[in-house]
Amino acid sequence: MPSLKMEDTDISKSIIILLVILTVVVSILGTWVILEEISQLQTAPVTAQDGTASGRVNIKIIEPGVPTSSSTGKVTFTVING
């Protein structure tokens, strides 16, 4: 059975450098994607001791051809189980 020499099983330095660079690029892209997803998340509603919850809702209804403007307001919903 022929014996394998060390030179036959070595990986070239250029392949190692390429793999390291590829690993760093994939890691940076993965981190960027995760940070983008986190920045788009909204915070969860906070439930008070009396069972009420508060949160933020954004609704945008645009009719075709009508100029838009922005405004703010407060809306309260009461959910009755029964």
Chimera marker file (.cmm) of the C-alpha trace (Angstrom):
<marker_set name="trace">
<marker id="1" x="0.000" y="0.000" z="0.000" r="1" g="1" b="0" radius="0.5"/>
<marker id="2" x="1.578" y="3.347" z="-0.982" r="1" g="1" b="0" radius="0.5"/>
<marker id="3" x="2.040" y="5.829" z="1.818" r="1" g="1" b="0" radius="0.5"/>
<marker id="4" x="0.717" y="9.361" z="1.431" r="1" g="1" b="0" radius="0.5"/>
<marker id="5" x="3.247" y="12.121" z="1.691" r="1" g="1" b="0" radius="0.5"/>
<marker id="6" x="2.484" y="15.276" z="3.670" r="1" g="1" b="0" radius="0.5"/>
<marker id="7" x="2.662" y="17.338" z="0.474" r="1" g="1" b="0" radius="0.5"/>
<marker id="8" x="-0.165" y="15.316" z="-1.064" r="1" g="1" b="0" radius="0.5"/>
<marker id="9" x="-2.637" y="16.095" z="1.723" r="1" g="1" b="0" radius="0.5"/>
<marker id="10" x="-1.802" y="19.775" z="2.353" r="1" g="1" b="0" radius="0.5"/>
<marker id="11" x="-4.274" y="22.464" z="1.366" r="1" g="1" b="0" radius="0.5"/>
<marker id="12" x="-2.707" y="25.399" z="-0.403" r="1" g="1" b="0" radius="0.5"/>
<marker id="13" x="-2.408" y="28.709" z="1.411" r="1" g="1" b="0" radius="0.5"/>
<marker id="14" x="-4.504" y="30.456" z="-1.211" r="1" g="1" b="0" radius="0.5"/>
<marker id="15" x="-7.443" y="28.084" z="-0.521" r="1" g="1" b="0" radius="0.5"/>
<marker id="16" x="-7.154" y="28.738" z="3.222" r="1" g="1" b="0" radius="0.5"/>
<marker id="17" x="-7.075" y="32.510" z="2.653" r="1" g="1" b="0" radius="0.5"/>
<marker id="18" x="-10.080" y="32.262" z="0.326" r="1" g="1" b="0" radius="0.5"/>
<marker id="19" x="-12.046" y="30.255" z="2.918" r="1" g="1" b="0" radius="0.5"/>
<marker id="20" x="-11.195" y="32.733" z="5.691" r="1" g="1" b="0" radius="0.5"/>
<marker id="21" x="-12.257" y="35.700" z="3.536" r="1" g="1" b="0" radius="0.5"/>
<marker id="22" x="-15.464" y="33.915" z="2.554" r="1" g="1" b="0" radius="0.5"/>
<marker id="23" x="-16.208" y="33.156" z="6.215" r="1" g="1" b="0" radius="0.5"/>
<marker id="24" x="-15.715" y="36.798" z="7.199" r="1" g="1" b="0" radius="0.5"/>
<marker id="25" x="-17.939" y="38.041" z="4.341" r="1" g="1" b="0" radius="0.5"/>
<marker id="26" x="-20.732" y="35.593" z="5.216" r="1" g="1" b="0" radius="0.5"/>
<marker id="27" x="-20.476" y="36.573" z="8.892" r="1" g="1" b="0" radius="0.5"/>
<marker id="28" x="-20.687" y="40.291" z="8.106" r="1" g="1" b="0" radius="0.5"/>
<marker id="29" x="-23.635" y="39.814" z="5.748" r="1" g="1" b="0" radius="0.5"/>
<marker id="30" x="-25.446" y="37.642" z="8.296" r="1" g="1" b="0" radius="0.5"/>
<marker id="31" x="-24.917" y="40.225" z="11.035" r="1" g="1" b="0" radius="0.5"/>
<marker id="32" x="-26.163" y="43.010" z="8.746" r="1" g="1" b="0" radius="0.5"/>
<marker id="33" x="-29.326" y="41.069" z="7.838" r="1" g="1" b="0" radius="0.5"/>
<marker id="34" x="-30.093" y="40.308" z="11.504" r="1" g="1" b="0" radius="0.5"/>
<marker id="35" x="-29.557" y="43.941" z="12.521" r="1" g="1" b="0" radius="0.5"/>
<marker id="36" x="-31.878" y="45.110" z="9.727" r="1" g="1" b="0" radius="0.5"/>
<marker id="37" x="-34.583" y="42.684" z="10.883" r="1" g="1" b="0" radius="0.5"/>
<marker id="38" x="-34.224" y="43.805" z="14.498" r="1" g="1" b="0" radius="0.5"/>
<marker id="39" x="-34.501" y="47.476" z="13.544" r="1" g="1" b="0" radius="0.5"/>
<marker id="40" x="-37.863" y="46.781" z="11.855" r="1" g="1" b="0" radius="0.5"/>
<marker id="41" x="-39.396" y="45.070" z="14.893" r="1" g="1" b="0" radius="0.5"/>
<marker id="42" x="-41.962" y="46.895" z="16.986" r="1" g="1" b="0" radius="0.5"/>
<marker id="43" x="-41.983" y="46.609" z="20.745" r="1" g="1" b="0" radius="0.5"/>
<marker id="44" x="-44.552" y="44.303" z="22.289" r="1" g="1" b="0" radius="0.5"/>
<marker id="45" x="-47.480" y="45.805" z="24.202" r="1" g="1" b="0" radius="0.5"/>
<marker id="46" x="-46.963" y="46.328" z="27.898" r="1" g="1" b="0" radius="0.5"/>
<marker id="47" x="-49.709" y="44.845" z="30.070" r="1" g="1" b="0" radius="0.5"/>
<marker id="48" x="-50.556" y="46.773" z="33.213" r="1" g="1" b="0" radius="0.5"/>
<marker id="49" x="-51.644" y="45.206" z="36.496" r="1" g="1" b="0" radius="0.5"/>
<marker id="50" x="-55.325" y="45.891" z="35.797" r="1" g="1" b="0" radius="0.5"/>
<marker id="51" x="-55.184" y="43.802" z="32.596" r="1" g="1" b="0" radius="0.5"/>
<marker id="52" x="-55.060" y="46.685" z="30.152" r="1" g="1" b="0" radius="0.5"/>
<marker id="53" x="-52.447" y="46.814" z="27.444" r="1" g="1" b="0" radius="0.5"/>
<marker id="54" x="-51.046" y="49.619" z="25.399" r="1" g="1" b="0" radius="0.5"/>
<marker id="55" x="-49.295" y="49.578" z="22.058" r="1" g="1" b="0" radius="0.5"/>
<marker id="56" x="-48.811" y="51.418" z="18.822" r="1" g="1" b="0" radius="0.5"/>
<marker id="57" x="-50.634" y="50.779" z="15.574" r="1" g="1" b="0" radius="0.5"/>
<marker id="58" x="-49.865" y="52.392" z="12.249" r="1" g="1" b="0" radius="0.5"/>
<marker id="59" x="-52.630" y="52.426" z="9.649" r="1" g="1" b="0" radius="0.5"/>
<marker id="60" x="-52.269" y="54.057" z="6.274" r="1" g="1" b="0" radius="0.5"/>
<marker id="61" x="-55.256" y="54.269" z="3.931" r="1" g="1" b="0" radius="0.5"/>
<marker id="62" x="-54.578" y="56.129" z="0.718" r="1" g="1" b="0" radius="0.5"/>
<marker id="63" x="-57.216" y="56.784" z="-1.886" r="1" g="1" b="0" radius="0.5"/>
<marker id="64" x="-55.973" y="57.021" z="-5.454" r="1" g="1" b="0" radius="0.5"/>
<marker id="65" x="-55.450" y="60.581" z="-6.642" r="1" g="1" b="0" radius="0.5"/>
<marker id="66" x="-56.039" y="62.210" z="-3.241" r="1" g="1" b="0" radius="0.5"/>
<marker id="67" x="-53.181" y="64.272" z="-1.756" r="1" g="1" b="0" radius="0.5"/>
<marker id="68" x="-51.929" y="62.829" z="1.510" r="1" g="1" b="0" radius="0.5"/>
<marker id="69" x="-51.204" y="64.475" z="4.832" r="1" g="1" b="0" radius="0.5"/>
<marker id="70" x="-50.133" y="63.077" z="8.164" r="1" g="1" b="0" radius="0.5"/>
<marker id="71" x="-51.807" y="63.346" z="11.549" r="1" g="1" b="0" radius="0.5"/>
<marker id="72" x="-51.691" y="61.610" z="14.907" r="1" g="1" b="0" radius="0.5"/>
<marker id="73" x="-54.330" y="60.494" z="17.360" r="1" g="1" b="0" radius="0.5"/>
<marker id="74" x="-55.208" y="58.102" z="20.133" r="1" g="1" b="0" radius="0.5"/>
<marker id="75" x="-57.551" y="55.144" z="19.729" r="1" g="1" b="0" radius="0.5"/>
<marker id="76" x="-58.837" y="52.977" z="22.571" r="1" g="1" b="0" radius="0.5"/>
<marker id="77" x="-60.196" y="49.459" z="22.024" r="1" g="1" b="0" radius="0.5"/>
<marker id="78" x="-62.126" y="47.511" z="24.626" r="1" g="1" b="0" radius="0.5"/>
<marker id="79" x="-62.162" y="43.765" z="24.113" r="1" g="1" b="0" radius="0.5"/>
<marker id="80" x="-64.966" y="41.969" z="25.904" r="1" g="1" b="0" radius="0.5"/>
<marker id="81" x="-64.662" y="38.214" z="26.221" r="1" g="1" b="0" radius="0.5"/>
<marker id="82" x="-67.944" y="36.436" z="26.361" r="1" g="1" b="0" radius="0.5"/>
<link id1="1" id2="2" r="1" g="1" b="0" radius="0.2"/>
<link id1="2" id2="3" r="1" g="1" b="0" radius="0.2"/>
<link id1="3" id2="4" r="1" g="1" b="0" radius="0.2"/>
<link id1="4" id2="5" r="1" g="1" b="0" radius="0.2"/>
<link id1="5" id2="6" r="1" g="1" b="0" radius="0.2"/>
<link id1="6" id2="7" r="1" g="1" b="0" radius="0.2"/>
<link id1="7" id2="8" r="1" g="1" b="0" radius="0.2"/>
<link id1="8" id2="9" r="1" g="1" b="0" radius="0.2"/>
<link id1="9" id2="10" r="1" g="1" b="0" radius="0.2"/>
<link id1="10" id2="11" r="1" g="1" b="0" radius="0.2"/>
<link id1="11" id2="12" r="1" g="1" b="0" radius="0.2"/>
<link id1="12" id2="13" r="1" g="1" b="0" radius="0.2"/>
<link id1="13" id2="14" r="1" g="1" b="0" radius="0.2"/>
<link id1="14" id2="15" r="1" g="1" b="0" radius="0.2"/>
<link id1="15" id2="16" r="1" g="1" b="0" radius="0.2"/>
<link id1="16" id2="17" r="1" g="1" b="0" radius="0.2"/>
<link id1="17" id2="18" r="1" g="1" b="0" radius="0.2"/>
<link id1="18" id2="19" r="1" g="1" b="0" radius="0.2"/>
<link id1="19" id2="20" r="1" g="1" b="0" radius="0.2"/>
<link id1="20" id2="21" r="1" g="1" b="0" radius="0.2"/>
<link id1="21" id2="22" r="1" g="1" b="0" radius="0.2"/>
<link id1="22" id2="23" r="1" g="1" b="0" radius="0.2"/>
<link id1="23" id2="24" r="1" g="1" b="0" radius="0.2"/>
<link id1="24" id2="25" r="1" g="1" b="0" radius="0.2"/>
<link id1="25" id2="26" r="1" g="1" b="0" radius="0.2"/>
<link id1="26" id2="27" r="1" g="1" b="0" radius="0.2"/>
<link id1="27" id2="28" r="1" g="1" b="0" radius="0.2"/>
<link id1="28" id2="29" r="1" g="1" b="0" radius="0.2"/>
<link id1="29" id2="30" r="1" g="1" b="0" radius="0.2"/>
<link id1="30" id2="31" r="1" g="1" b="0" radius="0.2"/>
<link id1="31" id2="32" r="1" g="1" b="0" radius="0.2"/>
<link id1="32" id2="33" r="1" g="1" b="0" radius="0.2"/>
<link id1="33" id2="34" r="1" g="1" b="0" radius="0.2"/>
<link id1="34" id2="35" r="1" g="1" b="0" radius="0.2"/>
<link id1="35" id2="36" r="1" g="1" b="0" radius="0.2"/>
<link id1="36" id2="37" r="1" g="1" b="0" radius="0.2"/>
<link id1="37" id2="38" r="1" g="1" b="0" radius="0.2"/>
<link id1="38" id2="39" r="1" g="1" b="0" radius="0.2"/>
<link id1="39" id2="40" r="1" g="1" b="0" radius="0.2"/>
<link id1="40" id2="41" r="1" g="1" b="0" radius="0.2"/>
<link id1="41" id2="42" r="1" g="1" b="0" radius="0.2"/>
<link id1="42" id2="43" r="1" g="1" b="0" radius="0.2"/>
<link id1="43" id2="44" r="1" g="1" b="0" radius="0.2"/>
<link id1="44" id2="45" r="1" g="1" b="0" radius="0.2"/>
<link id1="45" id2="46" r="1" g="1" b="0" radius="0.2"/>
<link id1="46" id2="47" r="1" g="1" b="0" radius="0.2"/>
<link id1="47" id2="48" r="1" g="1" b="0" radius="0.2"/>
<link id1="48" id2="49" r="1" g="1" b="0" radius="0.2"/>
<link id1="49" id2="50" r="1" g="1" b="0" radius="0.2"/>
<link id1="50" id2="51" r="1" g="1" b="0" radius="0.2"/>
<link id1="51" id2="52" r="1" g="1" b="0" radius="0.2"/>
<link id1="52" id2="53" r="1" g="1" b="0" radius="0.2"/>
<link id1="53" id2="54" r="1" g="1" b="0" radius="0.2"/>
<link id1="54" id2="55" r="1" g="1" b="0" radius="0.2"/>
<link id1="55" id2="56" r="1" g="1" b="0" radius="0.2"/>
<link id1="56" id2="57" r="1" g="1" b="0" radius="0.2"/>
<link id1="57" id2="58" r="1" g="1" b="0" radius="0.2"/>
<link id1="58" id2="59" r="1" g="1" b="0" radius="0.2"/>
<link id1="59" id2="60" r="1" g="1" b="0" radius="0.2"/>
<link id1="60" id2="61" r="1" g="1" b="0" radius="0.2"/>
<link id1="61" id2="62" r="1" g="1" b="0" radius="0.2"/>
<link id1="62" id2="63" r="1" g="1" b="0" radius="0.2"/>
<link id1="63" id2="64" r="1" g="1" b="0" radius="0.2"/>
<link id1="64" id2="65" r="1" g="1" b="0" radius="0.2"/>
<link id1="65" id2="66" r="1" g="1" b="0" radius="0.2"/>
<link id1="66" id2="67" r="1" g="1" b="0" radius="0.2"/>
<link id1="67" id2="68" r="1" g="1" b="0" radius="0.2"/>
<link id1="68" id2="69" r="1" g="1" b="0" radius="0.2"/>
<link id1="69" id2="70" r="1" g="1" b="0" radius="0.2"/>
<link id1="70" id2="71" r="1" g="1" b="0" radius="0.2"/>
<link id1="71" id2="72" r="1" g="1" b="0" radius="0.2"/>
<link id1="72" id2="73" r="1" g="1" b="0" radius="0.2"/>
<link id1="73" id2="74" r="1" g="1" b="0" radius="0.2"/>
<link id1="74" id2="75" r="1" g="1" b="0" radius="0.2"/>
<link id1="75" id2="76" r="1" g="1" b="0" radius="0.2"/>
<link id1="76" id2="77" r="1" g="1" b="0" radius="0.2"/>
<link id1="77" id2="78" r="1" g="1" b="0" radius="0.2"/>
<link id1="78" id2="79" r="1" g="1" b="0" radius="0.2"/>
<link id1="79" id2="80" r="1" g="1" b="0" radius="0.2"/>
<link id1="80" id2="81" r="1" g="1" b="0" radius="0.2"/>
<link id1="81" id2="82" r="1" g="1" b="0" radius="0.2"/>
</marker_set>
